Amino acid sequence: MKSGDRLNTHRYIGVGLLGLTLAAHAADRHSINDGWRFQRGDPQGYSEQLQYDVRPDIKQSADGKVADARPDEAEKVQRPVEGLLKPWILASGNAFMADPSKRTPRPATDPTVSPPLLRADFNDAGWRAVTLPHDWAIEGPFLATGPYGGMGRLQTWGPAWYRKKLDIPARDKGKSIFLDIDGAMSYASVWLNGRLVGGWPYGYNSFRLDLTPYVTPGGVNQLAIRLDNPAESARWYPGAGLYRNVWLTVADPVHVAHWGAVVRTPQVSREAAQVELAVTVDNDGKDAAALEVSTQLYALGDDGKRTGAAVATLPVQRMSVAAGASATVNAAARMTNPRLWGPLPQQRPHRYVAVTTVSRNGKPIDTQETPFGIRSLRFDANEGLFVNGEKIMINGVNNHHDLGALGAAFNVRAAERQLQILQEMGANAVRMSHNPPAPELLELTDRMGILVLDEVFDSWERKKTPLDFHLIFPDWHEQDLRAMLRRDRNHPSIILWSAGNEVGEQYTGEAGAAISKRLLSIAREEDPTRPVTNAMNYAKSDFPLPATLDVISLNYQGAGIRSLPGQFPNFHQKFPDKMILSTESASALSSRGEYQFPVPGVSSAPVRPGVGGDPKRQQVSAYELFAADFGSSADRSWAAQDQNPYVAGEFVWTGFDYLGEPTPYYGARSSYSGIIDLAGFPKDRYYLYQARWRPELPLAHLLPHWTWPERVGEVTPVHLFTSGDEAELFVNGKSQGRKKKAPYEYRLRWDYVVYEPGEISVVAYKNGKEWARDSVKTAQAAAVLEAKADRSTIAADGQDLSFITVRVADANGVTAPRSDQRIRFTVEGAGELVATDNGDPTNLESFKSSERAAFNGLVLAIVRAKPGQRGAITVRASAPGLREAEVQLRSK
């Protein structure tokens, strides 16, 4: 059966979860995040010789370009034959090129460039000591002027170097030694003992380099890594530096290949499941190897640890691997009454682990642990997504990769906090927009039961910014796509691959469709168990590109873009056998706690001066009625979905505000599209989504705040977000009327309320019975600070975090919703302050500052324990004229 024929069945059976790849023993793969030295800039006179390739001149900045603007054709650049590192770097991707004739042979000699900093005796004492993951750009300063809003008003561009001495003992002579980098932004070139090992241009992919030919076991081994992130290379904040984890792996020359274990479950029911494991073994030695491969399956607990004895054993496989070659063996076992992996809250994310041992002459030489999940997927054109036979409405969000005030430096706890906030709202899915995530993020989604759309590229051959991925797409698309798929294909949380986002090839007819076919063919070769899509914001149903896709993914077109009507019906009619999904919905805009008047009597409107937007202050009204010109409010998006019930669900743009792309005000640092602001504080829109996505939760949320001394006697509309279907509003006890939701209406609104100080309150009903209540009181003068930590006990590993919310309140404890008092943080004991934020998209103060003004009554402090120090941590927040707040934490 051809892959295209197979995909027409629209049924995909469960796959596993790779998780962390372990060599023979846990100690053989260890973190080398500590002990680095960092310096920005190249040695004088060396920059041109250290370039990967020649880049086009930037003739015009793309900053502030409309987010859905048509990508442009690439510029042709005259490239010199010599003097570039490209031939050596390209060879690093050869393992991912299916056709050997297309692989790049590594030049027989090393490049002639040899700056002094490559040498072990180079004095880097004046360089900065850093611990990875490290984002050197996040500290700022912010760039207040110039065309830098799109990339977050933080300078992320320019060369930078990292140096570290590797401890490789003499006993490791004869072993295979690898450097595993989870992400480096970008155009990485890696040097060991003065020689160029290789590199990887794309800043979001994980990659492995073989250090073995360059290592001196027992001697000095100087590692140096150069990064050279370009300006105008992204439409959002890309981060900078070695911003993900870095590992050293020491293995027997005969070992399981990198990302070489694949678990699939082609037959799944609640009664039984067929588990199939393919293991690829590399032989880096000089002699052929006769091997035995054995595997046992264990159940994992919620903590990811094995529970009990093996639940199944796969038949032992014997294999022979020639010197310098690779070979693959396959084994299978039938499991009865499997515990299935499924998304919360409807199902449970149960997992297993396959423990594989490779033995030679009866002696174990390598062990691989491969966590996985068992689940079935069905993509139905009329009913949507089914997981394990149960319909699951996709209530998803898009998220960029930055972690707010922490920047792009990946932190497990910060990412976990984001996912927890999203799950509390009712989200069950995340789209990785628009790049492969840190591997630990997928481990979190597996453990937490969150569906994932994993995406690889934001551009193909046509460019969105002058120096984005289009420069390397022709040379690197196969390596990058296969690398993502091999790394991620065993994660049960991933249900769908995306090969691109709003690519310019939507516009180029059959030529663009041909590129899409090539990418989808690669994806199906690597993983035939999931469909592949491409998020489209322009392509119409009769264009060539949509016909190449397994799932139709529309950005905004479903609800209609600008004056154009919604496209769901056209695509459903054209492709009656393909599931349709809204990969980007809404793109609603707001600033938390900012309310502007007058309030238009519409359900969705673009941001305009005086109508939803204040260009002078660069703030957007939080009545949650306003959107980017190409987008719409949540209300309008939901109406389009509900009027077309075959649509499988949505990924909202976006879950969190993110650094960069601050539509509509490019003088700001961060976006306005998040349901949650950059600091992690929910906007009013959070409760609108919670009311829809958690209809069983009794919820009533009133807006705006009720502290408007300048508006006494003026019309001040009141809106209610509720999971009920009816409500009555009161102002100081006087009814403003009882209202019921009409069809395709998702909020209740009283648009002619006249403001008077005091209290507004509401009683919500569902099916005629009282369901929920809410009230908002007028605040008096700010008097106190109140602080609350999300976690009071944290690990003393230098990575775990506590997020502390400080609220400004009056003497009665009512939030002062317009307060902007400057708050100072001090930390005593075994902890330290990492960053502060307030969620204000216009705030250009360094995140490292220990002082920050409250933004509409709230401010955030992020604290970690000092590495290895246990004990009490005292965090204090103070402001002139206000009673200070104190939080006690403990590190363990």
Secondary structure, DSSP 8 states (H G I E B T S, - for coil): --HHHHHTT-EEE-BB---S---SSGGGEEE--SSEEEEES--TT-TGGG-SS------S--TT--TT---B--------SSS-SHHHHHGGGGGG-SSGGGS----SS--S---GGGSTT---TTSEEE-SS--TTTT--B--SSS-GGGTTB---EEEEEEEEE---GGGTTSEEEEEES--BSSEEEEETTEEEEEE--TTS-EEEE-GGG--TTS-EEEEEEEEE-TT--SS----BS-S-EEEEEE-SEEEEEEEEEEEEEEE-SSEEEEEEEEEEEE-SSS-EEEEEEEEEEEE-TTS-EEEEEEEEEEEEEEEE-TT-EEEEEEEEEEES---B--TTTS-B-EEEEEEEEEETTEEEEEEEEEE---EEEEETTTEEEETTEE--EEEEEE-S--GGGTTS--HHHHHHHHHHHHHHT--EEEETTS---HHHHHHHHHHT-EEEEE--S-SSSBSSTTSGGGTHHHHHHHHHHHHHHHHTT-TTEEEEEEEES-GGGGSHHHHHHHHHHHHHHHHHH-TTS-EEEEESS--TTSTGGGG-SSEEEESTTT-STTS---HHHHHHH-TTS-EEEEEEE-B---TT---SS--SSS-EE-EETBEEETTTTEE-TTS-EE-TT---HHHHHHHHHTSTT--EEEEE-SB--BS--TT-TTSSB-S--SB-TTS-B-HHHHHHHHHH-TTS--EEEES-S--GGGTTSB--EEEEESSSEEEEEETTEEEEEEE--TT---EEETT-B--SSEEEEEEEETTEEEEEEEEE---SEEEEEEEES-SEE-SSSS-EEEEEEEEEETTS-B-TT---EEEEEEEESEEEEEEE---TT--S-TT-SEEE-BTTEEEEEEEE-TT--EEEEEEEEETTEEEEEEEEEE-
